[in-house]
Amino acid sequence: MVFRTLTALLSLVAVLSALPGAEAQRPDKVPRIGYLVLSPLADPPSAERAAFLDGLRELGYVVGHNVSIEYRSAAWNRELLPELAAELST
C-alpha cells in the first residue's frame, strides 16, 4: 500500500515537472511523460494509473493528442528500475 501511494505520488511529480516545460516547447512538439512502476502494467489500468490519467484529462491533456506517455514496468524486479529509468530519460 505504501509503495503504491509512493508510486502514485512520484507519477504526479513527474507530470507536474513535465508540464511547465511543455508550454515552452514548440507547438509541433508533444510533451512526453515517463511512467515507471515496479508492478506489472495491466488493462484496465490500476486505480493509481486511472487517477493519473484522469488528472491529465482534467488539465486538458489527451494522450496521443497533446501529450504522450511512455510506460515501463519492472514486473516486480527492482533491479530493473535503474535501467528502465535511464531508458525513459533518453
KAPEPE-V38697 format. One record per backbone hydrogen bond with DSSP energy under -1.0 kcal/mol. CO is the residue of the C=O (numbers start at 0). NH is the residue of the N-H. If there is no record, write none. Layout:
# KAPEPE-V38697
co->CO nh->NH
co->CO nh->NH
This chain:
# KAPEPE-V38697
co->0 nh->4
co->1 nh->5
co->2 nh->6
co->3 nh->7
co->4 nh->8
co->5 nh->9
co->6 nh->10
co->7 nh->11
co->8 nh->12
co->9 nh->13
co->10 nh->14
co->11 nh->15
co->12 nh->16
co->13 nh->17
co->14 nh->18
co->25 nh->28
co->30 nh->67
co->32 nh->69
co->34 nh->71
co->36 nh->73
co->37 nh->75
co->45 nh->49
co->46 nh->50
co->47 nh->51
co->48 nh->52
co->49 nh->53
co->50 nh->54
co->51 nh->55
co->52 nh->56
co->53 nh->57
co->54 nh->58
co->55 nh->60
co->56 nh->59
co->61 nh->64
co->61 nh->65
co->66 nh->63
co->67 nh->32
co->69 nh->34
co->71 nh->36
co->73 nh->76
co->76 nh->79
co->77 nh->80
co->79 nh->83
co->80 nh->84
co->81 nh->85
co->82 nh->86
co->83 nh->87
co->84 nh->88
